[in-house]
């Protein structure tokens, strides 16, 4: 298992490329809860400057659920920034949901992903999609960081297209409802391509809400995600 020094070194790697403004760093932790059950922990680490960003995210099961079912997500990305726009350059993902596993590595040229590694192997299917047709998509880690990174404006009113190496999905985040220092955005995670007809019919879209709060410095911080899954209401709660 990778220790903290190599991880921090990788996060800092791109920051040596441009020092026009001071670099910023993010460390965030969330608890995933179904009702009163604490089922998983989420951690995100990131660094950025005016030209680049690097981010990592990890999800592991917790509590009694962790004893019964092992689920993990390990994601990392390095990329370039142009204002609020994220331009991924290299992505790694190791995902095991208990029902689906995928290990992928993607590189990007002019916004078009190219598959460097993809496992486990799967037989060709009529619904398979070509990475070369996925120009303009974000990797899952960049999409998460886009919604999570503190900023002066609430990052809502956006449609983010995602590609993980096999599947294309869409994050639709509607305009924010702002009340003082609190804001909420509704949205949906939508399956687009790389899914069978049965998968699209059974579970095409997942509605969610995002809660933000403005901090003392004027930046909006993501504090909570709420969604209703086939297993019940799920809350992802920021731990400050």
ChimeraX commands (.cxc) that place a marker at each C-alpha (Angstrom):
marker #1 position 0.00,0.00,0.00 radius 0.5
marker #1 position 1.27,3.45,-0.92 radius 0.5
marker #1 position 2.40,5.55,2.02 radius 0.5
marker #1 position 1.63,9.22,2.64 radius 0.5
marker #1 position 4.93,10.58,1.35 radius 0.5
marker #1 position 4.62,9.26,-2.25 radius 0.5
marker #1 position 0.95,10.30,-2.31 radius 0.5
marker #1 position 1.70,13.87,-1.25 radius 0.5
marker #1 position 4.65,13.98,-3.61 radius 0.5
marker #1 position 2.40,13.05,-6.52 radius 0.5
marker #1 position -0.20,15.62,-5.51 radius 0.5
marker #1 position 2.54,18.26,-5.46 radius 0.5
marker #1 position 4.12,17.19,-8.75 radius 0.5
marker #1 position 2.15,19.46,-11.04 radius 0.5
marker #1 position 2.46,22.38,-8.68 radius 0.5
marker #1 position 6.13,22.69,-9.59 radius 0.5
marker #1 position 5.10,23.51,-13.18 radius 0.5
marker #1 position 3.58,26.91,-12.46 radius 0.5
marker #1 position 3.78,29.25,-9.50 radius 0.5
marker #1 position 1.92,32.28,-10.77 radius 0.5
marker #1 position -0.31,32.25,-7.67 radius 0.5
marker #1 position 0.05,30.52,-4.32 radius 0.5
marker #1 position -1.01,26.88,-4.38 radius 0.5
marker #1 position -4.04,25.73,-2.41 radius 0.5
marker #1 position -4.72,22.35,-0.84 radius 0.5
marker #1 position -7.85,20.49,0.18 radius 0.5
marker #1 position -8.36,17.69,2.68 radius 0.5
marker #1 position -11.97,16.56,3.15 radius 0.5
marker #1 position -13.61,13.64,4.90 radius 0.5
marker #1 position -17.21,12.44,4.64 radius 0.5
marker #1 position -19.30,9.76,6.33 radius 0.5
marker #1 position -21.83,7.79,4.29 radius 0.5
marker #1 position -24.97,6.90,6.23 radius 0.5
marker #1 position -28.10,4.87,5.57 radius 0.5
marker #1 position -30.43,5.94,8.37 radius 0.5
marker #1 position -28.43,5.63,11.59 radius 0.5
marker #1 position -25.93,3.23,10.03 radius 0.5
marker #1 position -22.43,4.47,9.25 radius 0.5
marker #1 position -21.66,2.42,6.13 radius 0.5
marker #1 position -18.61,4.04,4.49 radius 0.5
marker #1 position -15.93,6.72,4.75 radius 0.5
marker #1 position -14.90,9.04,1.93 radius 0.5
marker #1 position -11.63,11.01,1.90 radius 0.5
marker #1 position -10.48,13.48,-0.73 radius 0.5
marker #1 position -7.06,15.14,-0.99 radius 0.5
marker #1 position -6.20,17.72,-3.63 radius 0.5
marker #1 position -3.78,20.46,-4.56 radius 0.5
marker #1 position -3.98,23.09,-7.28 radius 0.5
marker #1 position -2.48,26.28,-8.59 radius 0.5
marker #1 position -3.49,28.58,-11.46 radius 0.5
marker #1 position -2.44,26.10,-14.16 radius 0.5
marker #1 position -2.81,22.58,-12.70 radius 0.5
marker #1 position -4.55,20.33,-10.22 radius 0.5
marker #1 position -4.11,16.89,-8.70 radius 0.5
marker #1 position -6.69,15.03,-6.65 radius 0.5
marker #1 position -7.27,11.67,-4.97 radius 0.5
marker #1 position -10.42,10.11,-3.56 radius 0.5
marker #1 position -10.94,6.97,-1.50 radius 0.5
marker #1 position -14.12,5.22,-0.38 radius 0.5
marker #1 position -14.08,2.24,2.00 radius 0.5
marker #1 position -16.86,0.46,3.83 radius 0.5
marker #1 position -17.10,1.05,7.57 radius 0.5
marker #1 position -18.80,-0.30,10.69 radius 0.5
marker #1 position -20.75,-3.56,10.54 radius 0.5
marker #1 position -21.21,-3.16,6.79 radius 0.5
marker #1 position -17.44,-3.36,6.35 radius 0.5
marker #1 position -17.45,-6.75,8.04 radius 0.5
marker #1 position -20.15,-8.11,5.74 radius 0.5
marker #1 position -19.33,-6.53,2.39 radius 0.5
marker #1 position -16.09,-5.03,1.13 radius 0.5
marker #1 position -16.49,-2.04,-1.16 radius 0.5
marker #1 position -13.76,0.37,-2.19 radius 0.5
marker #1 position -13.06,3.15,-4.67 radius 0.5
marker #1 position -9.55,4.51,-5.19 radius 0.5
marker #1 position -9.37,7.34,-7.72 radius 0.5
marker #1 position -6.63,9.78,-8.71 radius 0.5
marker #1 position -6.15,12.38,-11.42 radius 0.5
marker #1 position -3.65,14.99,-12.53 radius 0.5
marker #1 position -4.67,17.70,-14.94 radius 0.5
marker #1 position -4.59,21.31,-16.09 radius 0.5
marker #1 position -6.79,24.23,-15.05 radius 0.5
marker #1 position -8.16,27.09,-17.11 radius 0.5
marker #1 position -10.10,29.24,-14.68 radius 0.5
marker #1 position -12.85,27.01,-13.27 radius 0.5
marker #1 position -12.48,24.50,-16.13 radius 0.5
marker #1 position -10.71,21.22,-15.32 radius 0.5
marker #1 position -8.78,19.48,-18.10 radius 0.5
marker #1 position -7.71,15.97,-16.98 radius 0.5
marker #1 position -4.42,14.58,-18.29 radius 0.5
marker #1 position -4.00,11.26,-16.47 radius 0.5
marker #1 position -6.54,9.26,-14.46 radius 0.5
marker #1 position -6.41,6.01,-12.49 radius 0.5
marker #1 position -9.42,4.25,-11.02 radius 0.5
marker #1 position -9.79,1.07,-8.97 radius 0.5
marker #1 position -13.47,0.51,-8.20 radius 0.5
marker #1 position -15.22,-2.43,-6.55 radius 0.5
marker #1 position -18.88,-1.80,-5.72 radius 0.5
marker #1 position -19.53,-5.39,-4.70 radius 0.5
marker #1 position -21.43,-5.87,-7.97 radius 0.5
marker #1 position -19.04,-4.30,-10.46 radius 0.5
marker #1 position -15.25,-4.09,-10.64 radius 0.5
marker #1 position -13.16,-1.91,-12.92 radius 0.5
marker #1 position -9.51,-0.91,-12.88 radius 0.5
marker #1 position -8.79,1.73,-15.48 radius 0.5
marker #1 position -6.03,4.09,-16.50 radius 0.5
marker #1 position -6.71,6.89,-18.96 radius 0.5
marker #1 position -4.54,9.51,-20.65 radius 0.5
marker #1 position -5.96,12.54,-22.45 radius 0.5
marker #1 position -4.92,14.34,-25.62 radius 0.5
marker #1 position -6.82,17.51,-26.53 radius 0.5
marker #1 position -9.62,16.43,-24.20 radius 0.5
marker #1 position -10.01,12.96,-25.71 radius 0.5
marker #1 position -9.41,10.00,-23.38 radius 0.5
marker #1 position -7.19,7.10,-24.40 radius 0.5
marker #1 position -7.27,3.80,-22.52 radius 0.5
marker #1 position -3.87,2.76,-21.15 radius 0.5
marker #1 position -5.17,-0.13,-19.05 radius 0.5
marker #1 position -8.58,-1.70,-18.44 radius 0.5
marker #1 position -9.44,-4.73,-16.28 radius 0.5
marker #1 position -10.97,-7.18,-15.73 radius 0.5
marker #1 position -11.41,-8.18,-19.39 radius 0.5
marker #1 position -15.00,-8.36,-20.60 radius 0.5
marker #1 position -16.38,-9.89,-23.81 radius 0.5
marker #1 position -17.37,-7.41,-26.52 radius 0.5
marker #1 position -20.98,-6.28,-26.33 radius 0.5
marker #1 position -23.24,-4.37,-28.76 radius 0.5
marker #1 position -23.53,-1.52,-26.25 radius 0.5
marker #1 position -19.75,-0.99,-25.88 radius 0.5
marker #1 position -18.54,2.56,-26.52 radius 0.5
marker #1 position -15.25,3.81,-27.96 radius 0.5
marker #1 position -13.02,6.04,-25.83 radius 0.5
marker #1 position -12.15,8.01,-28.99 radius 0.5
marker #1 position -15.78,9.19,-29.09 radius 0.5
marker #1 position -15.67,10.52,-25.52 radius 0.5
marker #1 position -13.94,13.84,-26.14 radius 0.5
marker #1 position -14.89,16.52,-23.64 radius 0.5
marker #1 position -15.76,14.09,-20.85 radius 0.5
marker #1 position -14.33,14.22,-17.34 radius 0.5
marker #1 position -13.02,11.28,-15.34 radius 0.5
marker #1 position -14.99,10.50,-12.14 radius 0.5
marker #1 position -12.35,12.03,-9.83 radius 0.5
marker #1 position -12.26,15.34,-11.71 radius 0.5
marker #1 position -16.07,15.52,-11.60 radius 0.5
marker #1 position -16.07,14.92,-7.84 radius 0.5
marker #1 position -13.37,17.54,-7.32 radius 0.5
marker #1 position -15.26,20.04,-9.47 radius 0.5
marker #1 position -18.25,19.82,-7.12 radius 0.5
marker #1 position -16.15,19.69,-3.95 radius 0.5
marker #1 position -13.47,22.35,-4.36 radius 0.5
marker #1 position -14.18,25.57,-2.42 radius 0.5
marker #1 position -14.94,28.58,-4.62 radius 0.5
marker #1 position -16.59,32.03,-4.44 radius 0.5
marker #1 position -19.58,30.86,-6.56 radius 0.5
marker #1 position -21.78,27.82,-5.95 radius 0.5
marker #1 position -20.73,25.24,-8.61 radius 0.5
marker #1 position -24.29,24.46,-9.73 radius 0.5
marker #1 position -26.18,24.99,-12.98 radius 0.5
marker #1 position -23.81,22.57,-14.75 radius 0.5
marker #1 position -23.93,19.41,-16.84 radius 0.5
marker #1 position -20.80,17.24,-16.50 radius 0.5
marker #1 position -20.16,14.36,-18.87 radius 0.5
marker #1 position -18.20,11.45,-17.31 radius 0.5
marker #1 position -16.28,8.48,-18.77 radius 0.5
marker #1 position -14.56,5.85,-16.61 radius 0.5
marker #1 position -13.04,3.68,-19.35 radius 0.5
marker #1 position -16.17,1.66,-20.11 radius 0.5
marker #1 position -19.23,3.74,-19.37 radius 0.5
marker #1 position -20.47,7.22,-20.15 radius 0.5
marker #1 position -22.67,8.93,-17.57 radius 0.5
marker #1 position -23.91,12.45,-16.96 radius 0.5
marker #1 position -24.08,14.62,-13.84 radius 0.5
marker #1 position -26.81,17.23,-14.18 radius 0.5
marker #1 position -26.66,19.81,-11.40 radius 0.5
marker #1 position -29.47,22.38,-11.48 radius 0.5
marker #1 position -29.20,26.04,-10.49 radius 0.5
marker #1 position -28.66,26.73,-6.80 radius 0.5
marker #1 position -31.30,27.94,-4.35 radius 0.5
marker #1 position -29.39,30.36,-2.12 radius 0.5
marker #1 position -30.56,31.56,1.29 radius 0.5
marker #1 position -28.00,33.63,3.16 radius 0.5
marker #1 position -24.92,31.48,3.70 radius 0.5
marker #1 position -26.67,28.26,2.66 radius 0.5
marker #1 position -27.33,26.89,-0.81 radius 0.5
marker #1 position -28.87,23.73,-2.19 radius 0.5
marker #1 position -28.75,22.25,-5.67 radius 0.5
marker #1 position -30.80,19.36,-7.00 radius 0.5
marker #1 position -29.50,17.11,-9.74 radius 0.5
marker #1 position -29.32,13.65,-11.22 radius 0.5
marker #1 position -26.73,11.04,-12.14 radius 0.5
marker #1 position -27.80,9.68,-15.52 radius 0.5
marker #1 position -26.58,6.61,-17.40 radius 0.5
marker #1 position -25.82,7.47,-21.03 radius 0.5
marker #1 position -23.73,4.81,-22.82 radius 0.5
marker #1 position -21.86,1.56,-22.26 radius 0.5
marker #1 position -24.86,0.03,-20.48 radius 0.5
marker #1 position -27.12,-2.77,-21.64 radius 0.5
marker #1 position -30.77,-2.03,-22.43 radius 0.5
marker #1 position -31.75,-3.74,-19.17 radius 0.5
marker #1 position -29.33,-1.61,-17.14 radius 0.5
marker #1 position -30.68,1.56,-18.74 radius 0.5
marker #1 position -34.28,0.55,-18.12 radius 0.5
marker #1 position -33.82,-0.63,-14.54 radius 0.5
marker #1 position -31.71,2.23,-13.20 radius 0.5
marker #1 position -31.14,5.02,-15.66 radius 0.5
marker #1 position -31.12,8.07,-13.38 radius 0.5
marker #1 position -30.40,8.69,-9.70 radius 0.5
marker #1 position -31.67,11.97,-8.22 radius 0.5
marker #1 position -29.64,13.75,-5.53 radius 0.5
marker #1 position -29.25,17.07,-3.73 radius 0.5
marker #1 position -26.09,18.96,-2.80 radius 0.5
marker #1 position -25.89,21.26,0.23 radius 0.5
marker #1 position -23.29,24.05,0.37 radius 0.5
marker #1 position -22.39,26.55,3.10 radius 0.5
marker #1 position -20.38,29.76,2.70 radius 0.5
marker #1 position -17.36,29.85,5.01 radius 0.5
marker #1 position -15.79,32.83,6.78 radius 0.5
marker #1 position -13.55,33.46,3.77 radius 0.5
marker #1 position -16.50,33.70,1.37 radius 0.5
marker #1 position -16.01,30.32,-0.35 radius 0.5
marker #1 position -18.77,27.76,-0.73 radius 0.5
marker #1 position -18.06,24.39,0.89 radius 0.5
marker #1 position -19.92,21.18,0.03 radius 0.5
marker #1 position -21.38,19.88,3.31 radius 0.5
marker #1 position -23.90,17.19,2.39 radius 0.5
marker #1 position -25.14,14.96,-0.43 radius 0.5
marker #1 position -28.53,13.23,-0.15 radius 0.5
marker #1 position -29.90,10.63,-2.55 radius 0.5
marker #1 position -32.49,7.87,-2.59 radius 0.5
marker #1 position -31.06,4.54,-3.74 radius 0.5
marker #1 position -32.79,1.17,-4.24 radius 0.5
marker #1 position -31.60,0.38,-0.70 radius 0.5
marker #1 position -33.00,3.53,0.93 radius 0.5
marker #1 position -32.05,7.15,1.65 radius 0.5
marker #1 position -28.32,7.76,1.66 radius 0.5
marker #1 position -26.59,10.79,3.20 radius 0.5
marker #1 position -22.96,11.75,2.63 radius 0.5
marker #1 position -22.00,14.10,5.48 radius 0.5
marker #1 position -18.91,16.35,5.61 radius 0.5
marker #1 position -16.83,15.94,8.75 radius 0.5
marker #1 position -15.18,19.26,9.71 radius 0.5
marker link #1:1,2 radius 0.2
marker link #1:2,3 radius 0.2
marker link #1:3,4 radius 0.2
marker link #1:4,5 radius 0.2
marker link #1:5,6 radius 0.2
marker link #1:6,7 radius 0.2
marker link #1:7,8 radius 0.2
marker link #1:8,9 radius 0.2
marker link #1:9,10 radius 0.2
marker link #1:10,11 radius 0.2
marker link #1:11,12 radius 0.2
marker link #1:12,13 radius 0.2
marker link #1:13,14 radius 0.2
marker link #1:14,15 radius 0.2
marker link #1:15,16 radius 0.2
marker link #1:16,17 radius 0.2
marker link #1:17,18 radius 0.2
marker link #1:18,19 radius 0.2
marker link #1:19,20 radius 0.2
marker link #1:20,21 radius 0.2
marker link #1:21,22 radius 0.2
marker link #1:22,23 radius 0.2
marker link #1:23,24 radius 0.2
marker link #1:24,25 radius 0.2
marker link #1:25,26 radius 0.2
marker link #1:26,27 radius 0.2
marker link #1:27,28 radius 0.2
marker link #1:28,29 radius 0.2
marker link #1:29,30 radius 0.2
marker link #1:30,31 radius 0.2
marker link #1:31,32 radius 0.2
marker link #1:32,33 radius 0.2
marker link #1:33,34 radius 0.2
marker link #1:34,35 radius 0.2
marker link #1:35,36 radius 0.2
marker link #1:36,37 radius 0.2
marker link #1:37,38 radius 0.2
marker link #1:38,39 radius 0.2
marker link #1:39,40 radius 0.2
marker link #1:40,41 radius 0.2
marker link #1:41,42 radius 0.2
marker link #1:42,43 radius 0.2
marker link #1:43,44 radius 0.2
marker link #1:44,45 radius 0.2
marker link #1:45,46 radius 0.2
marker link #1:46,47 radius 0.2
marker link #1:47,48 radius 0.2
marker link #1:48,49 radius 0.2
marker link #1:49,50 radius 0.2
marker link #1:50,51 radius 0.2
marker link #1:51,52 radius 0.2
marker link #1:52,53 radius 0.2
marker link #1:53,54 radius 0.2
marker link #1:54,55 radius 0.2
marker link #1:55,56 radius 0.2
marker link #1:56,57 radius 0.2
marker link #1:57,58 radius 0.2
marker link #1:58,59 radius 0.2
marker link #1:59,60 radius 0.2
marker link #1:60,61 radius 0.2
marker link #1:61,62 radius 0.2
marker link #1:62,63 radius 0.2
marker link #1:63,64 radius 0.2
marker link #1:64,65 radius 0.2
marker link #1:65,66 radius 0.2
marker link #1:66,67 radius 0.2
marker link #1:67,68 radius 0.2
marker link #1:68,69 radius 0.2
marker link #1:69,70 radius 0.2
marker link #1:70,71 radius 0.2
marker link #1:71,72 radius 0.2
marker link #1:72,73 radius 0.2
marker link #1:73,74 radius 0.2
marker link #1:74,75 radius 0.2
marker link #1:75,76 radius 0.2
marker link #1:76,77 radius 0.2
marker link #1:77,78 radius 0.2
marker link #1:78,79 radius 0.2
marker link #1:79,80 radius 0.2
marker link #1:80,81 radius 0.2
marker link #1:81,82 radius 0.2
marker link #1:82,83 radius 0.2
marker link #1:83,84 radius 0.2
marker link #1:84,85 radius 0.2
marker link #1:85,86 radius 0.2
marker link #1:86,87 radius 0.2
marker link #1:87,88 radius 0.2
marker link #1:88,89 radius 0.2
marker link #1:89,90 radius 0.2
marker link #1:90,91 radius 0.2
marker link #1:91,92 radius 0.2
marker link #1:92,93 radius 0.2
marker link #1:93,94 radius 0.2
marker link #1:94,95 radius 0.2
marker link #1:95,96 radius 0.2
marker link #1:96,97 radius 0.2
marker link #1:97,98 radius 0.2
marker link #1:98,99 radius 0.2
marker link #1:99,100 radius 0.2
marker link #1:100,101 radius 0.2
marker link #1:101,102 radius 0.2
marker link #1:102,103 radius 0.2
marker link #1:103,104 radius 0.2
marker link #1:104,105 radius 0.2
marker link #1:105,106 radius 0.2
marker link #1:106,107 radius 0.2
marker link #1:107,108 radius 0.2
marker link #1:108,109 radius 0.2
marker link #1:109,110 radius 0.2
marker link #1:110,111 radius 0.2
marker link #1:111,112 radius 0.2
marker link #1:112,113 radius 0.2
marker link #1:113,114 radius 0.2
marker link #1:114,115 radius 0.2
marker link #1:115,116 radius 0.2
marker link #1:116,117 radius 0.2
marker link #1:117,118 radius 0.2
marker link #1:118,119 radius 0.2
marker link #1:119,120 radius 0.2
marker link #1:120,121 radius 0.2
marker link #1:121,122 radius 0.2
marker link #1:122,123 radius 0.2
marker link #1:123,124 radius 0.2
marker link #1:124,125 radius 0.2
marker link #1:125,126 radius 0.2
marker link #1:126,127 radius 0.2
marker link #1:127,128 radius 0.2
marker link #1:128,129 radius 0.2
marker link #1:129,130 radius 0.2
marker link #1:130,131 radius 0.2
marker link #1:131,132 radius 0.2
marker link #1:132,133 radius 0.2
marker link #1:133,134 radius 0.2
marker link #1:134,135 radius 0.2
marker link #1:135,136 radius 0.2
marker link #1:136,137 radius 0.2
marker link #1:137,138 radius 0.2
marker link #1:138,139 radius 0.2
marker link #1:139,140 radius 0.2
marker link #1:140,141 radius 0.2
marker link #1:141,142 radius 0.2
marker link #1:142,143 radius 0.2
marker link #1:143,144 radius 0.2
marker link #1:144,145 radius 0.2
marker link #1:145,146 radius 0.2
marker link #1:146,147 radius 0.2
marker link #1:147,148 radius 0.2
marker link #1:148,149 radius 0.2
marker link #1:149,150 radius 0.2
marker link #1:150,151 radius 0.2
marker link #1:151,152 radius 0.2
marker link #1:152,153 radius 0.2
marker link #1:153,154 radius 0.2
marker link #1:154,155 radius 0.2
marker link #1:155,156 radius 0.2
marker link #1:156,157 radius 0.2
marker link #1:157,158 radius 0.2
marker link #1:158,159 radius 0.2
marker link #1:159,160 radius 0.2
marker link #1:160,161 radius 0.2
marker link #1:161,162 radius 0.2
marker link #1:162,163 radius 0.2
marker link #1:163,164 radius 0.2
marker link #1:164,165 radius 0.2
marker link #1:165,166 radius 0.2
marker link #1:166,167 radius 0.2
marker link #1:167,168 radius 0.2
marker link #1:168,169 radius 0.2
marker link #1:169,170 radius 0.2
marker link #1:170,171 radius 0.2
marker link #1:171,172 radius 0.2
marker link #1:172,173 radius 0.2
marker link #1:173,174 radius 0.2
marker link #1:174,175 radius 0.2
marker link #1:175,176 radius 0.2
marker link #1:176,177 radius 0.2
marker link #1:177,178 radius 0.2
marker link #1:178,179 radius 0.2
marker link #1:179,180 radius 0.2
marker link #1:180,181 radius 0.2
marker link #1:181,182 radius 0.2
marker link #1:182,183 radius 0.2
marker link #1:183,184 radius 0.2
marker link #1:184,185 radius 0.2
marker link #1:185,186 radius 0.2
marker link #1:186,187 radius 0.2
marker link #1:187,188 radius 0.2
marker link #1:188,189 radius 0.2
marker link #1:189,190 radius 0.2
marker link #1:190,191 radius 0.2
marker link #1:191,192 radius 0.2
marker link #1:192,193 radius 0.2
marker link #1:193,194 radius 0.2
marker link #1:194,195 radius 0.2
marker link #1:195,196 radius 0.2
marker link #1:196,197 radius 0.2
marker link #1:197,198 radius 0.2
marker link #1:198,199 radius 0.2
marker link #1:199,200 radius 0.2
marker link #1:200,201 radius 0.2
marker link #1:201,202 radius 0.2
marker link #1:202,203 radius 0.2
marker link #1:203,204 radius 0.2
marker link #1:204,205 radius 0.2
marker link #1:205,206 radius 0.2
marker link #1:206,207 radius 0.2
marker link #1:207,208 radius 0.2
marker link #1:208,209 radius 0.2
marker link #1:209,210 radius 0.2
marker link #1:210,211 radius 0.2
marker link #1:211,212 radius 0.2
marker link #1:212,213 radius 0.2
marker link #1:213,214 radius 0.2
marker link #1:214,215 radius 0.2
marker link #1:215,216 radius 0.2
marker link #1:216,217 radius 0.2
marker link #1:217,218 radius 0.2
marker link #1:218,219 radius 0.2
marker link #1:219,220 radius 0.2
marker link #1:220,221 radius 0.2
marker link #1:221,222 radius 0.2
marker link #1:222,223 radius 0.2
marker link #1:223,224 radius 0.2
marker link #1:224,225 radius 0.2
marker link #1:225,226 radius 0.2
marker link #1:226,227 radius 0.2
marker link #1:227,228 radius 0.2
marker link #1:228,229 radius 0.2
marker link #1:229,230 radius 0.2
marker link #1:230,231 radius 0.2
marker link #1:231,232 radius 0.2
marker link #1:232,233 radius 0.2
marker link #1:233,234 radius 0.2
marker link #1:234,235 radius 0.2
marker link #1:235,236 radius 0.2
marker link #1:236,237 radius 0.2
marker link #1:237,238 radius 0.2
marker link #1:238,239 radius 0.2
marker link #1:239,240 radius 0.2
view
